[in-house]
Amino acid sequence: MTETKTGEAEVNDKPAEEKQEAKEKVKEESGQKSGKKDYTGSKNPLTIFYHWCKACNICIALCPHDVFIPDRDGKPIVEYPEKCTQCAICWLHCPDLAIVSNEK
């Protein structure tokens, strides 16, 4: 923050720019800027970061409600979002931290 000639504080926009750059970096690292998309949606209770996932399928094996199915690459997708109860078993056991809840 700098002061003007009148002594008033002038707000520096640099933190906002840095925040935007950080968001872009996260998107890039998560694969959102590549050809592969992350599996999420407005009615989807979970986000799976496709490039973080190594297709271990622990989430598929542990999900008590059979929310996931493997895609053609063997990575999980949320096929039955309406069955998800937000029990957290999938994201707590994911070794790659590739699953996050969309619920607030």
N, C-alpha and C positions, 0 to 999 in steps of 0.2 A: 504494500500500500504506500502511495506517495502523497504528499500534500501539495495543494495548489497554492498560488500566490495569496489567496484569501484565507489560507489555513484550513480549508476543508479537505477531508480525506478523499482521495481519488481511488476508486476500486480498480484493481488490476484484474484483467480477464484471463491472465495466464493460467490460474488453476482450472478454469473451465476448459481451456484448450487442452491442458494436460489430461483432464478427466476424459475428454472425447478421444484423445489419442490412446488412452488406456483401454477404452471400450473397443476401439477398432482393433487393437492388438489382441484382445480376448476373442473377438469374433474371428480374426484370422487364425489364431491358434486352435480354435475349436472347430474349424472347418467350415464356418458359415460363409466364407468368401470363396470356397472351392466348389467344385462340381457336386460334391456330396452334401446333402442337407442333414441337419439335425432333425430328429423326429419330435415335433411338438405341434401344438395347435391350440386354438382358443378353448376347445373342449377337452384338451389333453391334459391330464393331471401331472404328467411327467415330461421332462426333456431328457433325451439321450444324446449326448455329444458323440456323434458318429466317429470322429477321428480319435477320440480318447479311448473308445471301446476296443478291446482286443478279442472280442467274441468268445469270452470264457464261458458265457451262458450261465453264470451263477445266478443271475437275476431270474432267468427262465426257470431254473431248477427250484429256487427257493420261494417264488411267488405263490402264496397260498390261494390266489384267485385266478391264476392262469391269464394274466393280463398281457403277457408278451408272447410273440412268436418270432422265430429267427427269419431274417430276410435272406436273399440269395447269397449274401456274403457271410451268413452265419451269425450276424449281429442282431440283437434284439430290436424289435419295434413294438410299440404299444398298439396291439390289435384290438383290445377290448377295454378302452379307457373307462367305460361305465362300470366296470368291475373293480376298478382300483379304489381301495379304501384308505389310501395314504398310510398304510401300516409301517412304512419306512424300511421294510426288510431288504428290498432291492437296493436302495441307495446306500444303506448302511453297510451292506456286504460287498458292494462293487469295489474291487481292488483298484480300479482306475479312476474312481470318482466321476464316472461318466454319466451318472443318472442324478438328476435333481428334481425336486418337487416344484411344481408351478403354483401350488397353493400358498397363500400368504398367512 
